[in-house]
Amino acid sequence: SGKAAEGQLMLPSDLALMDDPNMRALVELYATDEEAFFEDFAAAFSKLQEFGMSPKRAPQTNAGAYEYVRHLLKELITEKKCGPILIRLSWHDAGTWDASDGSGGPRACMRHGAGEAGFAANTGLDIARGLLQPICDRYQGKFTVADLWSLAAVVAVEVMGGPVVPWRPGRQDAGPAAYKPLIT
């Protein structure tokens, strides 16, 4: 059974990692093999970032712009130490879902005042949006906000010492009408 060290709190999800035999096997593998963890993380995070995208590859018409934006993001993340909040923004954006029409995934819903941005779980993500806004403004029309948020997260993972996460453009931005309140 998993036990917290003196003075540490363990959430039920932490305990499950040690108590569930399937999860424990992964914990033990990843504890001894960082390369396996990085490989599996990169594949899973890439899959999350592409949720809702067409399986066809988007044309790389802005390959040079993307590389320059990667450079700008690396500078931002290094200077502001904002990698974790950029990953959190992208993670929460990828977790959006509208059961009424089956849409969801990374589509930059939280850039609109209503809806996702106001959910308690997204508190503080306005900071990440603010950090990325100058780049969004500079490259408006060249690629989507959803692509920028996703790219920011994969660059942050890399800058902070994680694996290179496979990434491709092609996410579509949701319009303000995409927000449908759960309770009216």
C-alpha positions in Angstrom: 0.0 0.0 0.0 1.3 3.5 -0.8 2.2 5.6 2.1 3.0 9.3 2.3 6.3 10.4 3.8 6.1 12.3 7.1 4.3 15.6 6.5 3.2 14.8 2.9 -0.3 14.6 1.6 -1.3 11.9 -0.8 -4.4 12.2 -2.9 -6.6 9.2 -3.8 -5.1 9.4 -7.3 -1.6 9.2 -5.8 -2.6 6.1 -3.7 -4.1 4.5 -6.7 -0.8 4.6 -8.4 0.6 2.3 -5.7 -2.4 0.3 -4.8 -3.6 -0.7 -8.3 -1.4 -3.5 -9.6 -1.5 -2.2 -13.2 -0.6 1.3 -12.2 2.0 0.2 -9.8 3.8 -1.7 -12.6 4.0 1.5 -14.6 5.2 3.5 -11.6 8.0 1.0 -11.1 8.9 0.9 -14.8 9.0 4.7 -15.1 10.9 5.1 -11.8 13.8 3.0 -13.3 13.5 3.9 -17.0 13.2 7.7 -17.7 13.5 7.0 -21.4 10.4 4.8 -21.4 8.5 7.4 -19.4 9.5 10.2 -21.9 8.6 8.0 -24.9 5.2 7.1 -23.5 4.6 10.7 -22.3 5.4 12.2 -25.7 3.1 9.8 -27.5 0.2 10.3 -25.1 0.6 14.1 -24.9 0.8 14.3 -28.7 -2.4 12.3 -29.0 -4.1 14.6 -26.5 -3.0 17.7 -28.4 -4.4 16.2 -31.7 -7.8 15.2 -30.2 -10.5 16.3 -32.7 -8.1 17.0 -35.5 -8.4 15.5 -38.9 -6.1 12.5 -39.2 -4.7 14.0 -42.4 -1.6 16.1 -42.1 -2.2 19.8 -42.5 0.1 21.4 -45.1 3.2 23.0 -43.6 2.7 26.3 -45.4 4.0 28.3 -42.5 6.9 26.0 -41.5 9.3 29.0 -41.2 6.8 30.9 -39.1 6.3 28.0 -36.8 10.0 27.6 -36.2 10.4 31.3 -35.4 7.4 31.1 -33.0 9.1 28.0 -31.4 12.1 30.3 -30.8 9.9 33.1 -29.3 8.2 30.6 -27.1 11.5 29.2 -25.8 12.6 32.7 -25.0 9.3 33.4 -23.2 9.4 30.2 -21.2 13.0 30.7 -20.2 12.6 34.3 -19.2 9.3 34.1 -17.4 9.6 30.5 -16.1 6.0 30.0 -17.3 6.2 26.5 -18.7 3.9 24.8 -16.2 1.0 27.3 -16.7 1.4 27.1 -20.5 1.1 23.3 -20.3 -1.9 23.7 -18.0 -3.6 26.0 -20.5 -3.1 23.6 -23.3 -4.2 20.6 -21.2 -7.4 22.3 -20.2 -8.0 23.5 -23.7 -7.6 19.9 -25.0 -10.0 18.7 -22.4 -13.0 20.7 -23.7 -15.9 18.7 -24.9 -19.4 19.4 -26.1 -21.5 16.3 -25.8 -24.4 17.8 -27.8 -22.4 17.7 -31.0 -19.3 15.6 -30.2 -16.9 18.5 -30.7 -14.0 19.2 -28.5 -10.3 19.0 -28.1 -7.8 21.9 -28.4 -9.7 24.8 -30.1 -8.9 27.8 -27.9 -12.4 28.1 -26.3 -11.0 29.9 -23.3 -10.1 33.0 -25.3 -13.8 34.1 -25.2 -15.1 35.8 -22.0 -17.9 33.4 -21.3 -17.9 29.7 -20.9 -14.7 27.7 -20.4 -12.6 30.7 -19.3 -14.9 31.3 -16.4 -15.0 27.7 -15.0 -13.3 27.4 -11.6 -10.9 24.7 -12.9 -9.5 27.3 -15.3 -8.8 29.9 -12.7 -5.5 31.6 -13.3 -5.2 30.6 -17.0 -5.8 34.2 -18.0 -2.2 34.7 -17.0 -1.1 32.1 -19.6 -3.4 33.7 -22.2 -1.9 37.1 -21.4 1.7 35.8 -21.8 0.8 34.4 -25.2 -1.3 37.3 -26.5 1.5 39.3 -28.0 2.6 36.3 -30.1 -1.1 35.6 -31.0 -1.5 39.3 -32.1 1.7 39.2 -34.1 0.8 36.0 -36.0 -2.9 36.5 -36.3 -4.2 35.0 -39.5 -1.0 33.0 -40.1 -2.1 30.2 -37.8 -4.8 29.5 -35.1 -4.7 30.4 -31.4 -5.4 26.7 -30.7 -2.2 25.8 -32.6 -0.2 28.4 -30.7 -1.5 27.2 -27.3 -0.7 23.6 -28.2 2.7 24.5 -29.6 3.5 26.5 -26.4 2.8 23.4 -24.3 5.0 21.1 -26.3 7.8 23.7 -26.3 7.4 24.1 -22.6 7.8 20.4 -22.0 11.0 20.4 -24.0 12.4 23.6 -22.4 11.8 22.1 -18.9 13.8 19.0 -19.7 11.1 16.7 -21.0 10.9 14.9 -24.3 10.4 16.3 -27.7 6.6 15.9 -28.3 5.5 15.3 -31.9 3.4 18.2 -33.1 1.7 19.3 -36.2 -0.5 22.3 -37.1 -4.2 22.0 -38.0 -6.3 22.8 -34.9 -9.4 24.9 -35.6 -10.3 27.8 -33.3 -13.8 27.7 -31.9 -16.0 30.8 -32.3 -17.7 32.5 -29.4 -20.9 30.7 -30.3 -19.3 27.4 -29.5 -19.9 28.0 -25.8 -23.2 26.4 -24.6 -23.9 26.8 -20.9 -24.4 23.5 -19.0 -27.0 25.2 -16.8 -29.4 27.9 -18.0 
